[in-house]
């Protein structure tokens, strides 16, 4: 018999072995939530978070501001950074570090402005006005800066006659210069100080103002309240913004109950609406 070479795969001589069934992994590995957070945060954000928690944020911020790399320096919140001690108690990170604030320094050429106006809040409504008056005379303050620095002398402001030239309500003649702003007010309405200051006049104004109160706010700025039925302050008394200084009326050169409100800068009247 002639032997022949059989090409191809050699067939198995025995029965095929059974395939192992695939192992089903039912275990669900717990996710590392902190790892997921770290993946989502950029490297720059991670550095910023570390700086804020470790107390070096102020140094880094001032240094960046000094070199021109940062436009705004963010100061940390007033609440302390908390850490957990070995005993399990929560402690201030400041206490853990030794109880001292990290020193903040900057180059001598760095311009860091912590002006009073920048920190004025709703809890300190006189802040902007005080800043303006402490920095310069009232006569050099522009309207863009003065607008809104005074409070309303009445709970509700409704203009009856504006500042400037008008037809006189007493004589009917044209060209009468109105030195203040008239606001609608029934007789006996509470009149409030537009800003804090010292009362320099409280009495009868013989040139038409009737019962009149004048409050000096410093640096040449004054407010006057006219045609009052009565007043509750005296000369030399210090008043705060919003304090009741008088009750409205129609005394003096007046044709009816209202409040005549004036703002004077270095003795000259200006439009009160530029300050309210």
C-alpha positions in Angstrom: 0.0 0.0 0.0 1.4 3.4 -0.9 1.5 5.8 2.0 0.3 9.3 1.3 0.8 12.5 3.2 -2.4 14.0 4.3 -2.3 17.7 4.4 -4.4 19.7 6.7 -5.3 19.7 10.4 -4.9 16.5 12.4 -8.2 15.5 13.8 -8.4 14.7 17.4 -8.5 11.1 18.1 -10.5 11.3 21.3 -13.8 12.9 22.2 -13.9 16.7 22.4 -13.5 18.1 25.9 -16.4 20.2 27.2 -15.9 23.9 27.2 -15.7 25.6 30.6 -18.7 27.8 31.2 -17.8 31.5 31.4 -17.5 32.7 35.0 -20.1 35.4 35.7 -18.7 38.0 38.0 -21.6 39.3 40.1 -19.5 41.4 42.3 -19.9 45.1 41.8 -16.7 46.9 42.7 -17.4 50.0 44.8 -16.7 53.3 43.0 -14.2 55.6 44.4 -16.3 58.8 44.5 -13.3 61.0 45.4 -11.4 59.6 42.4 -14.3 60.6 40.1 -14.2 64.1 41.6 -10.5 64.3 41.0 -10.9 63.2 37.4 -13.4 66.0 36.7 -11.3 68.7 38.3 -8.6 70.3 36.2 -5.1 70.4 37.7 -5.4 74.2 38.1 -8.6 73.7 40.1 -7.0 71.1 42.3 -4.1 73.5 43.1 -6.6 76.3 43.9 -8.6 74.0 46.3 -5.4 72.9 48.0 -4.3 76.5 48.4 -7.6 77.5 49.9 -7.6 74.7 52.4 -4.0 75.1 53.5 -4.1 78.8 54.0 -1.6 79.8 51.3 -4.3 81.3 49.0 -3.6 84.8 50.2 0.1 84.6 49.5 -0.4 83.1 46.1 -3.1 85.6 45.2 -1.1 88.7 46.3 2.0 87.3 44.5 0.0 86.8 41.2 -1.6 90.2 41.5 1.8 91.8 42.0 3.1 90.2 38.8 0.1 91.0 36.8 -1.0 87.4 36.3 -4.2 87.8 38.3 -6.8 90.6 38.0 -8.7 89.8 41.2 -7.3 88.5 44.5 -10.0 86.4 46.3 -9.7 86.5 50.1 -10.8 83.4 52.0 -14.2 83.4 53.7 -14.5 84.5 57.3 -15.6 81.0 58.4 -12.6 78.9 59.6 -11.3 75.8 57.7 -12.1 72.8 59.9 -10.0 69.7 60.4 -10.5 66.5 62.3 -7.9 65.7 65.0 -6.7 62.2 65.9 -9.2 62.1 68.8 -12.1 62.6 66.4 -12.8 66.2 67.4 -13.3 68.9 64.9 -10.8 71.8 65.3 -10.0 75.0 63.4 -7.2 74.6 60.9 -5.8 77.8 62.3 -5.5 76.2 65.8 -4.0 73.0 64.3 -1.4 75.1 62.5 -0.3 76.9 65.7 -2.9 79.7 66.1 -1.2 82.3 63.8 -2.4 83.8 60.6 0.0 83.3 57.6 1.9 86.4 56.8 0.7 88.1 53.6 3.3 90.1 51.7 3.7 91.7 48.3 6.3 93.6 46.3 6.8 97.3 47.1 5.6 98.2 43.6 2.4 96.2 43.9 -0.8 98.3 43.9 -3.3 96.8 46.4 -6.5 98.9 47.0 -8.7 98.2 50.0 -10.6 101.4 49.7 -13.6 102.3 51.9 -16.0 102.5 49.0 -15.1 99.0 47.9 -16.3 97.5 51.2 -19.5 99.6 51.7 -22.5 97.3 52.1 -26.2 97.6 52.7 -25.5 97.5 56.4 -23.3 100.7 56.0 -25.3 103.0 53.7 -23.2 106.1 54.7 -20.0 104.3 53.6 -19.9 105.8 50.0 -20.8 109.3 51.1 -18.2 109.3 53.9 -15.6 108.0 51.4 -16.4 110.8 48.9 -16.3 113.5 51.6 -13.1 112.3 53.2 -11.3 112.2 49.9 -12.3 115.6 48.5 -14.4 118.7 49.0 -18.1 118.3 48.1 -17.6 121.0 45.4 -15.4 118.7 43.3 -17.6 115.6 43.5 -19.2 114.7 40.1 -22.8 113.8 39.8 -22.0 110.3 38.7 -20.3 109.7 42.0 -22.8 111.6 44.2 -26.0 110.0 42.8 -27.6 107.7 45.4 -25.4 108.7 48.3 -28.2 110.3 50.2 -31.4 108.7 51.5 -34.9 109.9 50.9 -36.1 112.6 53.3 -39.6 111.1 53.1 -40.9 107.6 53.1 -42.4 108.2 49.7 -41.0 110.8 47.2 -43.4 112.5 44.8 -42.1 115.7 43.1 -44.4 118.7 43.4 -42.0 121.3 42.0 -38.4 120.7 40.7 -35.2 122.5 41.3 -34.4 125.5 38.9 -36.3 128.3 37.2 -40.1 128.2 37.3 -43.2 130.3 37.5 -43.5 131.6 41.1 -46.5 130.0 42.8 -46.8 133.1 45.0 -46.6 135.9 42.5 -47.3 134.1 39.2 -44.2 135.7 37.7 -41.8 133.9 35.4 -38.1 133.5 36.1 -38.4 132.5 39.7 -35.4 130.4 40.8 -36.5 127.5 43.0 -33.6 126.7 45.3 -34.7 123.1 46.2 -37.0 120.3 45.4 -40.6 120.3 46.6 -42.0 116.9 47.6 -45.7 116.1 48.2 -46.3 115.6 52.0 -49.3 116.0 54.1 -48.8 118.2 57.1 -47.4 116.2 60.0 -45.5 113.7 57.8 -42.2 112.5 59.3 -39.1 114.1 57.7 -35.9 112.1 57.9 -32.2 113.1 57.8 -30.9 112.3 54.4 -27.5 111.3 55.8 -25.6 111.4 59.1 -24.3 114.8 60.4 -24.7 117.6 62.9 -27.6 120.0 63.2 -26.3 123.5 62.7 -29.7 125.3 62.6 -33.2 124.6 63.9 -35.5 127.5 64.0 -37.4 130.1 62.0 -36.0 131.0 58.7 -37.0 134.7 58.0 -36.4 134.5 54.2 -39.4 132.3 53.5 -38.3 128.9 54.7 -40.5 128.9 57.8 -39.5 126.4 60.4 -36.2 125.1 59.1 -33.6 122.5 60.0 -30.0 122.4 58.6 -27.8 119.4 58.9 -24.0 119.6 58.1 -22.6 116.4 56.7 -18.9 117.7 56.5 -16.6 119.0 53.8 -19.0 121.7 52.6 -22.1 119.5 52.2 -25.4 120.5 53.9 -29.1 119.6 53.6 -32.0 121.8 54.7 -35.6 120.9 55.5 -38.1 123.7 55.2 -41.8 124.8 55.8 -41.9 122.4 58.7 -44.8 122.3 61.2 -42.4 121.4 63.9 -38.9 119.9 64.5 -37.6 117.4 67.0 -33.8 118.3 67.0 -31.7 121.0 68.4 -28.5 122.8 67.3 -25.4 120.7 68.0 -27.2 117.4 68.0 -25.8 114.5 65.9 -28.2 112.7 63.8 -28.0 109.5 61.8 -29.3 108.7 58.3 -33.0 108.1 58.5 -33.6 109.7 61.9 -36.8 111.8 62.1 -35.8 115.4 62.5 -39.1 117.2 61.9 -42.7 117.0 60.7 -43.7 118.5 57.4 -46.0 121.6 57.3 -46.7 124.8 55.4 -45.0 127.5 57.4 -43.2 130.5 55.8 -43.6 131.3 52.1 -45.7 128.2 51.3 -49.0 127.7 49.5 -49.8 124.3 51.0 -48.4 121.3 52.9 -45.2 120.0 51.4 -41.5 119.5 52.1 -39.0 121.9 50.5 -35.6 120.0 50.5 -32.3 121.6 49.6 -28.7 120.4 49.1 -26.0 123.0 49.6 -22.4 122.6 48.5 -20.0 125.1 50.0 -23.0 127.4 50.6 -24.4 127.2 47.1 -27.6 125.2 46.3 -27.4 122.3 43.8 -30.1 120.0 42.4 -31.0 117.6 45.2 -31.8 114.8 42.7 -28.1 114.6 41.9 -27.6 113.2 45.4 -30.8 111.2 46.0 
